[in-house]
Amino acid sequence: MTTSETDTQALRALAALAHDDPSVRLRAALAVGSAPGPGNVRPLIGRCAVEPEFAVREMLTWALTRHEASAAVPLLVDEVRTGQGQARSQALHTLSKIGDRRVWPVITPALLADPDDEVARSAWRAAVVLVPEGEEQALAVGLATQLGRGGRETQLSLSRALVALGEAMLPAVAAATRHPDPRVRTHALATERLRCDPDAAFEFAIEEAKRVTALGGSGR
């Protein structure tokens, strides 16, 4: 196949990322990822910002990980800093998959507390992957400020992020079990239980933590 034919195929695949049929978009993302080129990165990131289908977004992220990090990472960092909602969330997810810890400065306290739950959840997941060695306890302190936030999915995401930090999470979560806000105490207790028993249902951990909080205890 000539260079011209290869370029034509790449252009067709990129154009198909906007097709009405999600199965066509999925195949297009696979094709773009299977033949990486520097001109693909910006269109892939742009599609991540608007793609409605989860499976297609995952394939777009995979396609980006197939490209040179030096081409993808700076644009993804820009997206985290200046993009909107889904664009920021998906960029964070992609950065966590690339795993380049040099992007750690983008994970700011403000990002961990972002008012958009999807962005915050992606930031929490990315943070535990990208945190530099020795910074885990400081990260746990930052994450613990979000205990008690949101509904079940948001709380579970935060608990899983804290549990992924291992023993580094213990002081921050233990302090939160004595927080004046009962929602924070309940979430902290449920997180401790999840760490001790990762296979436990989160709903059970929350209900048990609510019982302990109602009785005025810390579960110890």
Stockholm file with secondary structure:
# STOCKHOLM 1.0

chainA/1-220         MTTSETDTQALRALAALAHDDPSVRLRAALAVGSAPGPGNVRPLIGRCAVEPEFAVREMLTWALTRHEASAAVPLLVDEVRTGQGQARSQALHTLSKIGDRRVWPVITPALLADPDDEVARSAWRAAVVLVPEGEEQALAVGLATQLGRGGRETQLSLSRALVALGEAMLPAVAAATRHPDPRVRTHALATERLRCDPDAAFEFAIEEAKRVTALGGSGR
#=GR chainA/1-220 SS CCHHHHHHHHHHHHHHTTCSSHHHHHHHHHHHHHSCCGGGHHHHHHHHTTCCCHHHHHHHHHHHHTSCHHHHHHHHHHHHHHCCHHHHHHHHHHHHHHTCGGGGGGSCHHHHTCSSHHHHHHHHHHHHHHCCTTCHHHHHHHHHTTTTCSSHHHHHHHHHHHHHTGGGGHHHHHHHTTCSSHHHHHHHHHHHHHHHCTTSCHHHHHHHHHHHHHTTCCCC
#=GC SS_cons         CCHHHHHHHHHHHHHHTTCSSHHHHHHHHHHHHHSCCGGGHHHHHHHHTTCCCHHHHHHHHHHHHTSCHHHHHHHHHHHHHHCCHHHHHHHHHHHHHHTCGGGGGGSCHHHHTCSSHHHHHHHHHHHHHHCCTTCHHHHHHHHHTTTTCSSHHHHHHHHHHHHHTGGGGHHHHHHHTTCSSHHHHHHHHHHHHHHHCTTSCHHHHHHHHHHHHHTTCCCC
//
